[in-house]
Every structure is written in structure tokens, then in C-alpha cells.
């Protein structure tokens, strides 16, 4: 687990840093799911995207 990160004298919480690293991975996976047509077959795409982003964030926190 990270500690606070100082940016221009402001301390940022570690969760913010994890979210910054997770977002590009989530956007890449979302793009792949849209391009492949998988996201169109899912019953509730917004709920699926939300759960995917939370799962990626949890994996980032656990393994980084």
C-alpha cells in the first residue's frame, strides 16, 4: 500500500494514485469490449462497466 504522495506541496491520498493508474487500463478494456461487441450483449452495460472498474481498482490496490 502506498502512503501519501506529495504533488506541488499538496498531499494526495493513495487511492487517488491507484485510480489514476487504473483508468487507462479500464478505458483500454472498455474499448476492447465495445469493439468486439461483447458490451452490446450485456444486460446492463453501465453496471458491468462500474463493476469492472471496481474490480480493476481492487486488483491494483492488492497487487501494487
NUZAFI-334917 format. One record per atom (N, C-alpha, C): residue in three letters; x, y, z. Coordinates in steps of 0.1 Angstrom, whole numbers, plus 5000, padded with zeros to 4 digits. Example, Ala and Ser with C-alpha at 12.3 -4.5 7.8 and 13.67 -1.06 7.14 Angstrom:
! NUZAFI-334917
ALA513249435078
ALA512349555078
ALA513249675078
SER512849785071
SER513749895071
SER512950005079
This chain:
! NUZAFI-334917
UNK500849885000
UNK500050005000
UNK500950125000
UNK500550224992
UNK501350344992
UNK500950435003
UNK501850535006
UNK501550635015
UNK501150765007
UNK500950875014
UNK500550995007
UNK501651034997
UNK501151094986
UNK502051144975
UNK502051294975
UNK503151354976
UNK503251504976
UNK503351554961
UNK502351634957
UNK502451694944
UNK502251844946
UNK503251924943
UNK503252064944
UNK502852114958
UNK503352044968
UNK503052074982
UNK501752024987
UNK500951964979
UNK499651904984
UNK499851754985
UNK499351704996
UNK499351564998
UNK498151494992
UNK498351394983
UNK497251324977
UNK497151184984
UNK495851144986
UNK495651014992
UNK496150904982
UNK496550784987
UNK496950674979
UNK495950624969
UNK494650634973
UNK493550584965
UNK493550664952
UNK493750794953
UNK493850874941
UNK494850834931
UNK496050794936
UNK497150744928
UNK496750614921
UNK496050524929
UNK495650404923
UNK494550424912
UNK493650514914
UNK492650544904
UNK493350604891
UNK494350684893
UNK495050734881
UNK495750624873
UNK496250524880
UNK496850414872
UNK495850314867
UNK494650304873
UNK493650214869
UNK492850264857
UNK492650394856
UNK491850454845
UNK492250414831
UNK493550424827
UNK493950384814
UNK493650244811
UNK493950154821
UNK493650014819
UNK492149984817
UNK491350054824
UNK489850044823
UNK489450094809
UNK489950204805
UNK489550264792
UNK489950174781
UNK491150104782
UNK491550014772
UNK490649894771
UNK490349834783
UNK489449724783
UNK488049754778
UNK487549874782
UNK486249914777
UNK486249924762
UNK487249984756
UNK487350004742
UNK487349864735
UNK488149774741
UNK488149634735
UNK486849564736
UNK486149584747
UNK484749524748
UNK483749584738
UNK483849714736
UNK482949784726
UNK483349734712
UNK484549734709
UNK485049694695
UNK484649544692
UNK484749464702
UNK484449324700
UNK482949284700
UNK482149384705
UNK480649364705
UNK480249294718
UNK481049264727
UNK480749204740
UNK479849294748
UNK480149414749
UNK479449514757
UNK477949534752
UNK477749514740
UNK476349524735
UNK475449404739
UNK476049294742
UNK475349174746
UNK475049164761
UNK475649254769
UNK475449254783
UNK474149324787
UNK473449264797
UNK472149314801
UNK472149464805
UNK473149494814
UNK473249634819
UNK474649684818
UNK475049744806
UNK476449784804
UNK476949884814
UNK476149974819
UNK476750064829
UNK477149994842
UNK476249904846
UNK476649824859
UNK477849744856
UNK477949684845
UNK479149604841
UNK480349684841
UNK480349804835
UNK481549894835
UNK481949934849
UNK480949964857
UNK481250004871
UNK481849894879
UNK481349774877
UNK481949654884
UNK483349624879
UNK483549644866
UNK484849624860
UNK485849724866
UNK485449844867
UNK486349944872
UNK486749924886
UNK485749884894
UNK485949854908
UNK486849734910
UNK486649634902
UNK487549514902
UNK488949544899
UNK489149624888
UNK490449664884
UNK491149744895
UNK490349834902
UNK490949914913
UNK491349824924
UNK490449734928
UNK490849644939
UNK492049554936
UNK492249514923
UNK493449434919
UNK494649524920
UNK494449654916
UNK495649744917
UNK496049774931
UNK495049784940
UNK495449814954
UNK496049684960
UNK495549564957
UNK496049444963
UNK497449414958
UNK497749434945
UNK498949384939
UNK500049484936
UNK499749604939
UNK500849714936
UNK501349764949
